[in-house]
Amino acid sequence: MIQKHVQHLYNRLGFGILPKQLKELSKKSKEEIVDNLLDDSKKITPLEVDISELKAAFKNMIMMGNPDKDTRQKLQKISRQKQLDLNIAWVERLTNPTELLREKMTLFWANHFVCRDNNIVFIQNFNNTLRKHALGDFRNFVKAVSKEAAMTKYLNTKQNKKQKPNENFARELMELFTLGVGNYTENDIKESARAFTGYGHNFVGEFVFKQRQHDDGVKRFLGQSGNFKGDDIVDIILEQKQCAKYICEKIYAYFVNDVLNNHHISEMAEVFYKDYNIENLMRHIFMSDWFYNKEHIGSKIKSPIEFVVGIKTLVPIQFKNAKQQIYLQRLLGQTLLNPPNVAGWKGGKSWIDSNTIALRLKLPSLLLNSAYISKARKGELDVGIEKKKQFYKKNYGKRFNVVCDWEYFKKQFDEVEVNDLQSYVLACPISSNAKAYLNTLNKISKQEYCIQLMSLPEYQMC
């Protein structure tokens, strides 16, 4: 498999690839590489922080009832801290994944089955449900999501009762999770809501079906009639080919190109509709010749998380103050576990505005070189380089206090010539202006030149 196609594959299903691994994989066939990636992701490793104290407290609530105000505030404080811990642990997992595709798919599904909560027990359970089903049976996936405590809270299924149905989850199930706008009626929403009545959970997030609150009357949904429950509604939805098409559109936009190709999506939908097996669909995409077409390579704007994890993949970074990672996510516009609304982040061009692009272009130097970028011309020395670095460190370095493992970078790039760095760092060709600018620079070292390349607009693309 040619090198640029391996790079493209790893940019999309991961966060980049380093030269030594790229060299080894380029000797293998496309089928072998894709098979190995899928095999490596068959294992499911839950992402967990220690929430034993909260679980014990919640179990105690089941027996003793609601706690007093002071206890509630204490538990809420612990939960908030654990949510930060889970966020940071997730970024570290993405940076050093053992199941690469499963982790990238988990990130994708987190912005498809969008959910937000303030209870770390529910949040962690939901995140691991996404991870468990990320490459599995989509039918079981939707049913599992509908029963998650975080989701029943977020979209008010918990308040969905026979006497007074709540339509929030039923509406978003079709509009955002399975069919897309315009492929159902308002009556379908009402009837679907009736089927999901009685859904709830206990203090520890376990699903509870409350029979007395369930409407067991006949429902008429998408042309069918019966005494449907929630799982029946999911089955009927998946009978619609529109469901397969809608999911394939979302996956195509995320993994291939924001500009949809209807021919390719129809081809994907035929594969997916057969059995709704997510792994089979992803295999089809990555084995397709069109996935590696020139127009797709370097065509997508990196999400903030892809951008940050991509930097950490090239040069491992440790934040001395872990909370700075959360602060950075907020500045860039994507805080894991805290989506803006039920539709999630829009992606694409919405990642970039006048504020975020300025930070993105400066971030590699902020993190890797105390905000300093060498602009010494060819044949010149960067006079007073150490004094300049101290100045930038004093004035900008406090913003992000990090430790950079440049030795790791040197080992990974030891066989790469400085003039060849561009092909490993950037996914897309550079503009004539950028090329002219780079040609004027004195390439002092791979380290300095890497930072210069990562500070170009082209580095925003994958």
Buried (B, 14 or more C-beta within 10 A) or exposed (E): BEBBBBBBBBBBBBBBBBBBEBBEBBEBEBEEBBBEBBEBBEEBEEBEBEBEEBBEBBEEBEEEEEBEEEEEEBBBEBBEEBBBBBBBBBBBBBBEBEBBBBBBBBBBBBBBBBBBBEBBBBBBBBBBBBBBBBBBBBBBBBBBBBBBBBBBBBBBBBBBBBEEBBBBBBBBBBBBBBBBEEBBEEEBBBBBBBBBBBBBBEBBBEBEBEEEBBBBEEBBBBEBEEEBBBBBBBBBBBEBEBBBBBBBBBBBBBBBBEEEBEEBBEBBBBBBBEEBBBBBBBBBBBEBEBBBBEEBBBBBBBBBBBBBBBBBBBBBBEBEEBEBBBBBBEBBBBBBBBBEEBEBBEBBEEBBEEEBEEBBBBBBBBBBBBBBBBEBEEEEEBEEBEEBBBBBBEEBBEBBEBEBEBEEBEEBBEEBEBEEBBBBBBBBEBEEEBEEBBEEBBBBEBBBBBBBBBBBBBBBBB
